[in-house]
Amino acid sequence: MARFDMKVDPLWSIPLLIIGATKSRSYAEVGDAEVFLKFGIGEERIQLAEIASVEAHRWSIIYGIGHRIGYGGLAFVGSTQGVIRIELKEPRLFNVLFGLKLRFRRFFVSIEDQQGFIAAVSERLTVGDDAGR
């Protein structure tokens, strides 16, 4: 399992404590079957089989920092830099707030090692495609 720290700009580190987004509670793990995302009180698990693509994305400050809804998806962002778009094959329900779930096809996350995360997920997607043939 590969672990990646969320990218959180120093400017936002204190305000993000409201949602519990400390260094130890802000990360992504890429496993053989899923991607686990933890950002303070927020957690999501996305099965690799659900992922269509993963790529760098420009995040506008207009969409904000924290647990966000924007660009047609849900986001865990602590910075406008290092943002990755995880595009799903089909829309699915995500936890939004206090048990409320909404359906999205995209998930955005800011990661310190953007290229490393993209490579780790892409490699596992390729392995999964090869295994299905």
Secondary structure, DSSP 8 states (H G I E B T S, - for coil): -EEEEB-B-HHHHTGGGGGT--GGGEEEEE-SSEEEEEETTEEEEEEGGGEEEEEE----GGG-SEEEEETTEEEEEB-SSSEEEEEEEEEEEEEEETTEEEEEEEEEEEBTTHHHHHHHHHHHHHHHHHHT-
